[in-house]
């Protein structure tokens, strides 16, 4: 079982500190976040999506990628992926990211997928994505970096089956799917084994995190009095999905790993924990401990 870390989840560590912490936890691979820090965030406390110190800035990637690559090498880690935040159809930014991924020596890179918010129809967005991904496939061949479509809520690929629909006409050697069960808690859940069987050779990578649903107490109370006053506010109970630590959320990671093994998956499991339950270094060690225990349990099940 191979483990990796997506550095979006370790915002307080720089490249050197992250590589050292990964080595200490026995995590082999690093997936580097590819996004700049907004000017107004530089004085903020480290955070996942703003002042993230473990990110490569696209504006200066040529100077920065050797630093990040060497930090991994110094601690015996491997830069396995570059993870940018690309817009579907933005071919110049996509090619720039492929160049950076190639410079890192990464073998995988996430690419853009249209978001879905009810303002544009799915058929329209699907056609846009297919046109983009056909161009992406040619770049993936050129730069020798596999392009990944991630299963992600609020996009047109929230589930395994919809991600598969996007890539099914493409070459699985160059384009694959990043399967994220934590995202599927938010939107897109299907039986994991079935979804993985459908993806087949397109299953390229797995992200590891967890989440759960919670009722919004502010609007949860249903009363006949309130119903009489305002029907519209009383007939809907609001729920919110929040990130949780690996062992506290909805995803049964023992079963997910069991299902991944059943379909022959032998790639990386990449931690992307947004729960904030641990410091970055402790989060990496917690991930390694949990997945070592899962590995042991499953080996005992088959008598290995």
CORLINPE-V867554 format. One record per backbone hydrogen bond with DSSP energy under -0.5 kcal/mol. NH is the residue of the N-H (numbers start at 1). CO is the residue of the C=O. If there is no record, write none. Layout:
NH CO
NH CO
This chain:
2 267
4 269
5 29
6 271
7 5
7 31
9 6
10 7
13 10
18 14
19 15
20 16
21 17
22 18
23 19
24 20
25 21
26 22
26 23
27 22
28 3
28 26
29 3
30 78
31 5
32 30
32 81
33 54
34 83
35 33
35 56
38 36
41 38
42 38
42 39
44 41
47 51
52 50
53 11
53 51
55 52
56 33
57 55
58 56
60 57
61 58
63 60
64 60
65 61
67 64
68 64
69 65
70 66
71 67
72 68
73 69
74 70
75 71
76 73
77 72
78 28
80 30
80 78
81 30
82 108
83 32
84 82
84 110
85 34
86 84
90 87
91 89
94 90
95 91
96 92
97 93
98 94
99 95
100 96
101 97
102 98
103 99
104 100
105 101
106 101
107 80
108 80
109 146
110 82
111 148
116 154
125 121
126 122
127 123
128 124
129 125
130 126
131 127
132 128
133 129
134 130
135 131
136 132
137 133
138 134
139 135
140 136
141 137
142 138
143 139
144 140
145 140
146 107
147 174
148 109
149 176
150 148
151 178
152 150
152 157
155 152
156 114
163 159
164 160
165 161
166 162
167 163
168 164
170 167
172 170
174 171
175 171
176 147
177 202
178 149
179 177
179 205
180 178
181 207
184 180
185 181
185 182
186 182
186 183
187 183
189 184
195 191
196 192
197 193
198 194
199 195
200 196
202 199
203 200
204 177
204 202
205 177
206 268
207 179
208 270
209 207
210 244
212 242
214 240
216 238
217 215
219 216
220 217
221 217
223 221
227 223
228 224
229 225
230 226
233 230
234 230
234 231
235 231
238 236
240 214
242 212
244 210
248 245
249 245
250 211
253 251
256 252
257 253
258 254
259 255
260 256
261 257
262 258
263 259
264 261
265 260
269 2
270 206
270 268
271 4
271 269
272 208
274 272
283 279
284 280
285 281
286 282
287 283
288 284
289 285
290 286
291 287
292 288
293 289
294 290
295 291
296 292
297 293
298 294
299 295
300 296
301 297
302 298
303 300
304 299
